[in-house]
Amino acid sequence: MLSCSRNVALLLFCQCGSDRLTTGQWNANRVRIQCLSCNHEAWLDGFTVSDFDLGTLLSAALVDQARKHRKRSPDEMRKIQSLRKA
């Protein structure tokens, strides 16, 4: 049983890319969802709902992008690779 003391925003996308989904049958373990664009139906099973903190998500995205575009010297890259192998 899911118990929640506050509302949590949830955004789901279909395999066609649409976010126009509706929920149907619910059996306490999983829910049937249907895409309103392509009419695809599936059971949503084994999901986790967590807190949504925009500040944390934004800072994590900025750090991730900084890591992707960081330029390192060849010596530093060799050192990192050797540490990963160990």
C-alpha positions in Angstrom: 0.0 0.0 0.0 1.3 3.4 -0.9 1.0 6.1 1.8 2.0 9.7 1.1 1.7 12.8 3.2 2.1 15.2 0.2 1.5 15.4 -3.5 4.3 14.3 -5.8 4.4 15.4 -9.5 5.0 12.5 -11.8 5.7 12.6 -15.5 5.5 9.5 -17.7 6.3 9.2 -21.4 5.1 6.5 -23.9 7.5 4.8 -26.3 6.1 7.1 -29.0 7.3 10.1 -27.1 3.9 11.3 -26.0 3.3 12.5 -22.4 -0.5 12.1 -22.9 -1.1 9.1 -20.7 -4.1 7.9 -18.7 -4.1 5.4 -15.8 -6.6 2.6 -15.8 -7.0 -0.5 -13.7 -5.0 -0.5 -10.4 -4.5 -3.7 -8.4 -2.3 -2.3 -5.5 0.9 -3.7 -7.1 0.7 -2.2 -10.6 -1.3 0.1 -12.8 -2.4 -0.2 -16.4 -1.5 2.9 -18.4 -2.7 3.9 -21.9 -1.2 6.4 -24.3 -3.8 8.8 -25.6 -1.7 9.5 -28.7 -0.9 6.0 -30.1 -3.3 4.0 -27.9 -0.5 1.7 -26.6 -1.3 0.0 -23.4 1.1 -1.5 -20.8 1.2 -2.4 -17.1 3.5 -0.2 -15.0 5.1 -2.4 -12.5 8.0 -2.1 -10.1 8.4 1.7 -9.9 9.7 3.9 -7.1 8.5 7.4 -6.2 11.0 9.7 -4.7 11.2 13.3 -3.5 11.4 15.9 -6.2 13.8 18.7 -5.3 14.4 21.0 -8.3 17.5 22.6 -6.7 19.2 19.2 -6.3 18.2 18.0 -9.8 19.5 21.2 -11.3 22.9 21.2 -9.5 23.3 17.5 -10.4 22.6 18.3 -14.1 25.2 21.1 -14.0 27.8 18.9 -12.5 27.1 16.2 -15.0 27.4 18.5 -18.0 30.6 20.0 -16.6 32.1 16.5 -16.3 31.1 15.7 -19.9 32.8 18.7 -21.3 35.9 18.7 -19.1 39.2 18.7 -21.0 42.0 16.6 -19.4 45.6 16.2 -20.3 46.7 12.8 -21.7 48.8 12.2 -18.5 45.8 12.8 -16.3 43.6 10.5 -18.5 46.3 7.7 -18.2 46.3 8.1 -14.4 42.5 7.9 -14.2 42.5 4.8 -16.4 45.1 3.1 -14.3 43.1 3.9 -11.1 39.9 2.5 -12.6 41.7 -0.8 -13.5 43.0 -1.2 -9.9 
